[in-house]
Amino acid sequence: MKNWIRLNKGFLLFLFLFGIFRTAVADWNPIPSGSMRPNLLEGDVVFVNRLAFNLKVPLTNIVLGHLGEPKHGDIVTFFSPLDDTRLIKRVIALPGDTVEMRDEKMIINGHEASYAVLGTAPEPMGQGSIVALRLNEKMGGEQHRIQVLPQVNANRNFGPIMVPPDHYLMLGDNRDNSGDYRHFGFVPRELLIGRAERILVSADIKGNWMPRTERFGMALQ
């Protein structure tokens, strides 16, 4: 064993440094579910900037310093407050914001988001599919696409509630098919991993596994 380690010490050092890089600087995150449809699809792999918000001790959630602040509309990765599962959702509300949802509509600090219908699309459900309604959601200067599933029995109301200090409210863009704030509550800052910035590669893992080259390098919004 000692001889093997001596012969491969360069490779082992590379693996160690690469591991540190992934846990402290930059990472990638495969998308396993449809909770961020229509913006992220199952089979997308996104680039995550781990230095966007916090400088952490590698392999821990110990924060050494703050490098930036999450903003409304950021897509972020974080550990679930319930079970440490790694998740990816959108930042809807920041510390100090008062937020509520009424019949699917978001209200932040008393200002209701505006919505424009973009069209419909099939949403996989069980062995078949249902029709999803796709909307443009605009809150202040930030806007993004979401989708809702009118046929599904979902939690479309909560609040008003104020986001506590150093916590964030996260929702999936697939509003009626997402385990998010309505499931695990607010996310404390130390559980943030980083900001997802673009799609690196993508493959149709729910279909023929062919690459979706049109999504390679796509910026997130």
Rosetta silent file (secondary structure, phi, psi, omega in degrees, C-alpha in Angstrom):
SEQUENCE: MKNWIRLNKGFLLFLFLFGIFRTAVADWNPIPSGSMRPNLLEGDVVFVNRLAFNLKVPLTNIVLGHLGEPKHGDIVTFFSPLDDTRLIKRVIALPGDTVEMRDEKMIINGHEASYAVLGTAPEPMGQGSIVALRLNEKMGGEQHRIQVLPQVNANRNFGPIMVPPDHYLMLGDNRDNSGDYRHFGFVPRELLIGRAERILVSADIKGNWMPRTERFGMALQ
SCORE:     score description
SCORE:     0.000 S_00000001
   1 L     0.000  -43.045  179.619    0.000    0.000    0.000 S_00000001
   2 H   -61.048  -40.237  178.324    2.808    2.431    0.867 S_00000001
   3 H   -63.618  -40.804 -179.435    4.441    1.772   -2.521 S_00000001
   4 H   -63.626  -43.002  179.480    1.113    2.369   -4.302 S_00000001
   5 H   -63.411  -42.349 -179.363    0.622    5.662   -2.450 S_00000001
   6 H   -64.296  -40.436 -178.849    4.161    6.782   -3.252 S_00000001
   7 H   -70.806  -25.792 -174.249    3.745    5.919   -6.942 S_00000001
   8 L  -116.569   21.153 -175.462    0.382    7.698   -7.174 S_00000001
   9 H   -63.837  -32.283  177.741    0.910   10.630   -4.827 S_00000001
  10 H   -64.756  -44.076  179.696    0.577   13.152   -7.649 S_00000001
  11 H   -66.921  -40.868  179.257   -2.796   11.748   -8.679 S_00000001
  12 H   -64.656  -38.644  176.933   -3.962   11.553   -5.056 S_00000001
  13 H   -63.847  -41.018  177.343   -2.949   15.185   -4.497 S_00000001
  14 H   -59.799  -46.346  179.738   -4.927   16.149   -7.603 S_00000001
  15 H   -61.504  -40.285 -179.902   -8.016   14.334   -6.283 S_00000001
  16 H   -64.023  -47.856 -178.716   -7.649   16.037   -2.900 S_00000001
  17 H   -67.139  -36.024  178.043   -7.300   19.517   -4.395 S_00000001
  18 H   -64.754  -39.804  177.439  -10.135   18.849   -6.835 S_00000001
  19 H   -63.459  -42.079  177.007  -12.348   17.835   -3.924 S_00000001
  20 H   -62.268  -42.528  179.556  -11.469   21.033   -2.068 S_00000001
  21 H   -59.293  -45.520 -177.778  -12.216   23.054   -5.221 S_00000001
  22 H   -67.002  -32.674 -176.521  -15.650   21.439   -5.590 S_00000001
  23 H   -90.966   -9.633 -175.316  -16.590   21.980   -1.958 S_00000001
  24 H  -125.380  -25.377 -170.897  -15.263   25.537   -1.615 S_00000001
  25 L  -117.967  -61.190 -176.444  -15.130   27.303   -4.996 S_00000001
  26 E  -145.508  154.724 -174.091  -17.267   25.870   -7.801 S_00000001
  27 E  -154.011  173.450  171.315  -19.443   22.834   -8.320 S_00000001
  28 E  -129.729  154.051 -173.289  -22.017   21.317  -10.614 S_00000001
  29 E  -135.794  112.577  174.367  -25.501   20.130   -9.752 S_00000001
  30 E   -70.752  145.466  179.035  -27.544   17.554  -11.715 S_00000001
  31 L   -98.170  110.497 -174.126  -31.279   18.286  -11.838 S_00000001
  32 L   -93.191  -14.976 -173.864  -33.131   15.105  -10.779 S_00000001
  33 L  -135.034  175.684 -177.902  -36.734   16.366  -10.691 S_00000001
  34 L   -98.012   21.373 -174.885  -39.154   18.715  -12.421 S_00000001
  35 L   -69.696  -15.613  179.075  -39.624   21.146   -9.501 S_00000001
  36 L  -110.872   14.463  172.594  -37.937   23.976  -11.455 S_00000001
  37 L   -59.558  145.648    6.817  -39.762   23.484  -14.742 S_00000001
  38 L   -92.459    3.253 -173.273  -39.940   25.220  -17.192 S_00000001
  39 L   -83.851  -34.258  175.369  -36.510   26.790  -16.569 S_00000001
  40 L  -123.699  135.638 -177.053  -34.630   23.675  -15.465 S_00000001
  41 L  -114.382  154.329  173.439  -35.372   20.216  -16.786 S_00000001
  42 L   -56.396  128.828 -177.894  -34.548   16.757  -15.505 S_00000001
  43 L   101.621  -11.803  170.826  -31.129   15.919  -16.945 S_00000001
  44 E   -70.555  147.006  171.432  -29.738   19.464  -16.908 S_00000001
  45 E  -122.654  118.519 -173.180  -26.412   19.871  -15.105 S_00000001
  46 E  -104.617  148.407  174.184  -25.918   23.403  -13.774 S_00000001
  47 E   -83.079  131.920 -177.881  -22.765   25.284  -12.808 S_00000001
  48 E  -118.294  122.702  176.184  -22.842   26.476   -9.191 S_00000001
  49 E   -87.051  103.682 -177.265  -20.725   29.386   -7.946 S_00000001
  50 L   -76.523  -10.423  179.057  -19.946   28.431   -4.327 S_00000001
  51 L   -99.794   11.418 -178.064  -18.292   31.795   -3.660 S_00000001
  52 L   -68.550  -34.750 -173.305  -21.394   33.816   -4.545 S_00000001
  53 L  -122.024  -49.626 -171.736  -22.586   34.156   -0.936 S_00000001
  54 E  -128.594  147.513  165.523  -20.373   32.505    1.687 S_00000001
  55 E  -101.226  117.969 -174.582  -16.771   31.488    2.242 S_00000001
  56 E  -117.594  155.587  167.959  -16.954   28.179    4.101 S_00000001
  57 L   -65.221  125.829 -178.629  -14.565   25.724    5.643 S_00000001
  58 L   -51.103  139.757  177.061  -14.378   22.953    2.984 S_00000001
  59 L    70.649   13.773  178.504  -16.676   19.962    3.600 S_00000001
  60 L  -138.027  173.834  171.922  -18.624   21.865    6.286 S_00000001
  61 L  -105.487   22.993  177.666  -21.340   24.490    6.685 S_00000001
  62 L   -80.726  116.148 -176.435  -19.069   26.653    8.857 S_00000001
  63 E   -88.083  122.693  177.441  -19.183   30.166    7.371 S_00000001
  64 E   -88.876  -28.183 -179.230  -15.915   32.121    7.554 S_00000001
  65 E  -173.889  160.503  178.105  -17.247   35.242    5.874 S_00000001
  66 E   -96.215  128.920 -178.091  -19.925   36.690    3.603 S_00000001
  67 L  -106.349  -15.092 -178.482  -18.877   37.315   -0.002 S_00000001
  68 L  -174.632  170.859 -177.276  -22.190   38.475   -1.455 S_00000001
  69 L  -117.585  133.986  172.768  -25.919   38.679   -0.822 S_00000001
  70 L   -59.132  148.593  179.220  -28.680   36.574   -2.408 S_00000001
  71 L  -121.724  158.768  174.552  -31.113   38.616   -4.479 S_00000001
  72 L   -54.649  131.167  176.292  -34.759   38.228   -5.370 S_00000001
  73 L    92.152  -10.278  176.185  -34.984   35.780   -8.267 S_00000001
  74 L   -61.006  141.041  169.419  -31.602   34.073   -7.768 S_00000001
  75 E   -96.124  122.300 -172.634  -31.601   30.335   -8.395 S_00000001
  76 E  -129.821  154.298  170.499  -29.625   28.793   -5.555 S_00000001
  77 E  -104.260  148.238 -176.392  -28.542   25.407   -4.247 S_00000001
  78 E  -163.009  167.871  175.361  -28.778   24.672   -0.535 S_00000001
  79 E   -94.028  133.629  179.922  -29.207   21.912    2.017 S_00000001
  80 L   -60.209  133.323  175.700  -32.768   21.206    3.141 S_00000001
  81 L   -63.229  -18.223 -178.036  -33.407   22.325    6.737 S_00000001
  82 L   -82.573  -48.254 -170.426  -35.323   19.069    7.220 S_00000001
  83 L  -141.842   13.339  178.352  -32.903   16.359    6.129 S_00000001
  84 L    67.423   11.211  173.313  -29.801   17.955    4.528 S_00000001
  85 L   -62.529  139.433  178.365  -30.915   16.877    1.049 S_00000001
  86 E   -79.765  124.997 -174.951  -29.278   19.061   -1.594 S_00000001
  87 E  -126.763  163.692  173.953  -31.948   21.161   -3.325 S_00000001
  88 E  -136.105  123.264 -178.508  -32.205   23.865   -5.975 S_00000001
  89 E  -144.896 -177.016  178.966  -34.935   26.525   -5.846 S_00000001
  90 E  -107.559  138.668  175.756  -35.510   30.231   -6.492 S_00000001
  91 E   -74.453  117.247  179.026  -35.106   32.974   -3.878 S_00000001
  92 E  -100.060  -38.752 -176.651  -38.508   34.625   -3.529 S_00000001
  93 E  -139.682  145.493 -175.489  -38.095   36.647   -0.337 S_00000001
  94 L  -105.825  168.803  176.876  -35.134   38.041    1.628 S_00000001
  95 L   -52.570  131.562  179.887  -34.611   38.715    5.355 S_00000001
  96 L    91.307  -16.438  177.208  -37.111   41.341    6.523 S_00000001
  97 L   -69.679  145.059  169.105  -39.502   40.867    3.586 S_00000001
  98 E  -103.466  123.648 -170.563  -43.178   40.288    4.302 S_00000001
  99 E  -132.146  145.126  172.540  -44.455   37.679    1.888 S_00000001
 100 E  -149.929  158.533  173.725  -47.699   35.917    1.137 S_00000001
 101 E  -122.459  128.366  178.552  -49.234   33.759   -1.570 S_00000001
 102 E  -128.642  113.157 -178.991  -52.898   34.154   -2.455 S_00000001
 103 L    49.934   47.426  176.259  -54.418   31.808   -5.038 S_00000001
 104 L    82.511  -11.417 -177.058  -50.948   31.267   -6.561 S_00000001
 105 E   -91.614  133.448 -179.951  -50.125   34.997   -6.705 S_00000001
 106 E   -87.028  139.266  175.617  -47.081   36.290   -4.823 S_00000001
 107 E  -129.247  115.856 -177.950  -47.270   39.460   -2.718 S_00000001
 108 E  -115.314  120.897  179.602  -43.951   40.857   -1.450 S_00000001
 109 L    51.165   40.712  176.756  -43.983   43.798    0.987 S_00000001
 110 L    83.717   -4.372 -178.692  -47.535   44.639   -0.077 S_00000001
 111 E  -104.594  121.916 -178.221  -46.763   44.623   -3.825 S_00000001
 112 E   -83.528  134.637  175.897  -48.489   41.942   -5.893 S_00000001
 113 L   -65.428  152.281  175.437  -46.561   40.310   -8.710 S_00000001
 114 E  -102.885  152.431 -174.044  -47.957   40.652  -12.222 S_00000001
 115 E  -133.274  138.660  175.283  -48.553   37.667  -14.479 S_00000001
 116 E  -128.962  133.341 -178.561  -48.734   37.199  -18.239 S_00000001
 117 E   -74.218  128.828  178.621  -49.796   33.949  -19.886 S_00000001
 118 E  -101.297  -24.430 -178.469  -47.081   32.430  -22.097 S_00000001
 119 E   144.822 -165.321  179.473  -48.887   29.268  -23.181 S_00000001
 120 E  -126.367  162.870  179.492  -49.357   25.667  -22.149 S_00000001
 121 E  -157.225  153.945  176.569  -47.160   22.571  -22.105 S_00000001
 122 E   -73.001  138.620  176.577  -47.482   18.913  -21.090 S_00000001
 123 E  -116.727  117.129  178.969  -46.384   18.106  -17.543 S_00000001
 124 E   -56.873  133.541 -179.095  -45.401   14.464  -16.845 S_00000001
 125 E  -151.171  110.821 -177.707  -47.639   13.041  -14.128 S_00000001
 126 L    65.006 -128.956  179.589  -47.681    9.355  -13.212 S_00000001
 127 L   -90.310   -1.140 -178.979  -47.938    7.252  -16.348 S_00000001
 128 E  -135.180 -140.359  179.516  -49.222   10.112  -18.457 S_00000001
 129 E  -152.849  160.380  174.034  -49.268   13.897  -18.492 S_00000001
 130 E  -126.339  175.248 -177.490  -51.481   16.878  -17.695 S_00000001
 131 E   -93.880  124.327  175.473  -51.577   20.403  -19.071 S_00000001
 132 E   -99.292  140.056  175.122  -49.382   22.993  -17.347 S_00000001
 133 E   -97.325  123.017 -178.610  -50.090   26.701  -17.697 S_00000001
 134 E  -100.911  135.548 -173.920  -46.901   28.711  -18.182 S_00000001
 135 E  -132.040  154.982  166.480  -46.718   32.292  -16.955 S_00000001
 136 E   -97.927  121.720  179.710  -44.268   35.177  -16.757 S_00000001
 137 E  -104.319  122.906 -178.018  -44.051   36.309  -13.130 S_00000001
 138 E  -120.214  123.814  177.701  -42.805   39.870  -12.616 S_00000001
 139 E  -129.241  108.156 -175.953  -41.939   41.278   -9.192 S_00000001
 140 L    63.694 -128.866 -179.822  -40.356   44.725   -9.240 S_00000001
 141 L   -90.975    4.612 -176.543  -37.435   44.672  -11.677 S_00000001
 142 E  -111.395  137.566  176.846  -37.122   40.859  -11.644 S_00000001
 143 E  -145.069  152.649  179.792  -39.074   38.463  -13.832 S_00000001
 144 E  -161.560  167.520  178.877  -38.953   34.791  -14.727 S_00000001
 145 E   -86.813  143.586  170.455  -41.088   31.990  -16.058 S_00000001
 146 E  -133.757  173.085  169.218  -43.138   29.747  -13.809 S_00000001
 147 E  -140.574  150.449  178.794  -45.765   27.125  -14.402 S_00000001
 148 E  -126.523  158.249 -177.367  -48.893   26.100  -12.506 S_00000001
 149 L  -122.473   88.482 -173.851  -51.030   22.973  -12.655 S_00000001
 150 L   -58.101  -26.116 -176.510  -54.691   24.013  -12.295 S_00000001
 151 L   -79.641  -12.612 -172.987  -55.884   20.377  -12.169 S_00000001
 152 L   -94.355  140.502  174.138  -53.707   19.499   -9.162 S_00000001
 153 L   -80.233  107.771 -174.384  -54.724   19.885   -5.511 S_00000001
 154 L  -136.194  164.401  177.011  -51.860   22.029   -4.151 S_00000001
 155 L   -82.650  103.645 -175.313  -51.093   24.527   -1.389 S_00000001
 156 L  -108.838   11.115 -177.899  -51.637   27.872   -3.121 S_00000001
 157 L  -141.861  136.543  168.351  -51.956   30.090   -0.046 S_00000001
 158 E  -163.175  163.696  177.209  -49.743   31.067    2.884 S_00000001
 159 E    77.378 -170.337    8.583  -48.815   34.099    4.974 S_00000001
 160 E   -73.422  145.974  179.824  -48.453   36.985    5.300 S_00000001
 161 E  -147.174  145.004  179.448  -45.277   36.220    7.203 S_00000001
 162 E   -93.431  135.070  177.991  -42.008   38.085    7.710 S_00000001
 163 L   -73.447  125.963 -177.741  -38.750   36.378    6.738 S_00000001
 164 L   -71.401  165.020  178.932  -36.496   36.261    9.833 S_00000001
 165 L   -56.630  142.230  176.799  -32.917   37.610    9.851 S_00000001
 166 L    58.944   29.095  175.179  -30.366   35.500    7.945 S_00000001
 167 E  -132.121  162.116 -176.940  -33.101   33.327    6.405 S_00000001
 168 E  -139.223  150.435  177.153  -34.601   33.062    2.917 S_00000001
 169 E  -105.307  121.671 -176.446  -37.875   31.898    1.407 S_00000001
 170 E  -114.077  138.845  172.794  -37.438   29.513   -1.530 S_00000001
 171 E  -132.143  152.581  170.934  -40.013   28.287   -4.051 S_00000001
 172 L   -82.293  150.959  177.555  -39.792   26.041   -7.082 S_00000001
 173 L   -69.879  -25.234  175.049  -40.743   27.504  -10.461 S_00000001
 174 E   -87.582   78.558 -161.658  -43.072   24.522  -10.946 S_00000001
 175 L   -56.918  -35.238 -175.982  -45.299   25.963   -8.245 S_00000001
 176 L   -97.683    9.245  179.252  -47.788   23.113   -7.825 S_00000001
 177 L  -143.520   54.892 -175.728  -45.214   20.315   -8.033 S_00000001
 178 L  -146.356  129.541  169.967  -42.376   21.452   -5.766 S_00000001
 179 L   -86.178  104.747 -172.696  -41.271   20.628   -2.227 S_00000001
 180 L  -139.045 -144.080 -178.772  -40.182   24.086   -1.068 S_00000001
 181 H   -47.283  -38.370 -177.641  -40.903   26.639    1.693 S_00000001
 182 H   -66.896  -11.905  179.483  -44.351   25.109    2.068 S_00000001
 183 H  -108.459  -43.919 -172.800  -42.635   21.837    3.003 S_00000001
 184 H  -117.288   -1.120  177.228  -39.422   22.730    4.856 S_00000001
 185 L    82.444 -161.395 -179.307  -39.851   26.384    5.938 S_00000001
 186 L   -72.421  153.755  179.337  -37.256   29.140    5.746 S_00000001
 187 E  -106.572  119.010  176.791  -33.647   28.344    4.780 S_00000001
 188 E   -69.580  150.749 -174.502  -30.917   29.703    7.094 S_00000001
 189 H   -57.306  -37.799 -175.970  -27.980   31.376    5.393 S_00000001
 190 H   -65.346  -14.948  178.572  -25.407   28.810    6.546 S_00000001
 191 H   -90.731   -4.114  176.149  -27.232   26.122    4.511 S_00000001
 192 E   -68.293  137.139  176.378  -26.777   28.022    1.233 S_00000001
 193 E   -97.932  -52.802 -179.144  -24.324   26.288   -1.122 S_00000001
 194 E   178.183  179.867  179.424  -24.114   28.726   -4.016 S_00000001
 195 E   -97.455  129.378  174.578  -25.802   30.440   -6.938 S_00000001
 196 E   -80.465  126.809 -170.236  -26.652   28.400  -10.036 S_00000001
 197 E  -114.771  -31.292  177.930  -25.542   30.466  -13.016 S_00000001
 198 E  -161.600  164.220  176.906  -25.826   28.413  -16.205 S_00000001
 199 E   -86.779  124.277  178.022  -26.504   24.995  -17.674 S_00000001
 200 E   -78.256  -58.254  179.358  -23.286   23.136  -18.445 S_00000001
 201 E  -141.906  168.802 -178.850  -24.739   20.134  -20.291 S_00000001
 202 E  -156.195  143.799  176.373  -28.139   18.502  -20.660 S_00000001
 203 E  -142.699  148.750 -177.570  -29.594   15.146  -21.696 S_00000001
 204 L   -80.378   79.462 -174.773  -33.162   13.891  -22.061 S_00000001
 205 L   -74.649  -12.993  177.019  -33.073   11.435  -19.146 S_00000001
 206 L   -93.588   -3.364 -178.310  -36.864   11.016  -19.249 S_00000001
 207 L  -127.528 -109.973 -173.439  -36.830   10.055  -22.914 S_00000001
 208 L   -98.411    5.104  179.094  -34.122    8.782  -25.256 S_00000001
 209 L    64.942   14.577  177.541  -31.084   10.068  -23.264 S_00000001
 210 L   -74.841  146.484  176.819  -29.946   12.105  -26.253 S_00000001
 211 E   -62.153  140.761  173.087  -27.981   15.313  -25.529 S_00000001
 212 L  -100.731   79.454 -171.135  -30.028   18.524  -25.630 S_00000001
 213 H   -62.766  -25.653  179.929  -27.250   20.554  -27.205 S_00000001
 214 H   -66.401  -15.291 -179.959  -29.432   23.661  -27.513 S_00000001
 215 H   -97.042  -10.261 -178.857  -29.307   23.907  -23.689 S_00000001
 216 L   -61.005  127.345  176.538  -25.490   23.637  -23.374 S_00000001
 217 L    77.065    6.237 -176.328  -24.115   26.843  -21.827 S_00000001
 218 L   -68.609  129.492  175.877  -27.559   28.420  -21.392 S_00000001
 219 E   -72.106  148.348  179.862  -27.627   31.211  -18.781 S_00000001
 220 L   -93.491  146.902  177.446  -30.265   30.906  -16.058 S_00000001
 221 L  -150.702    0.000    0.000  -32.881   33.549  -15.413 S_00000001
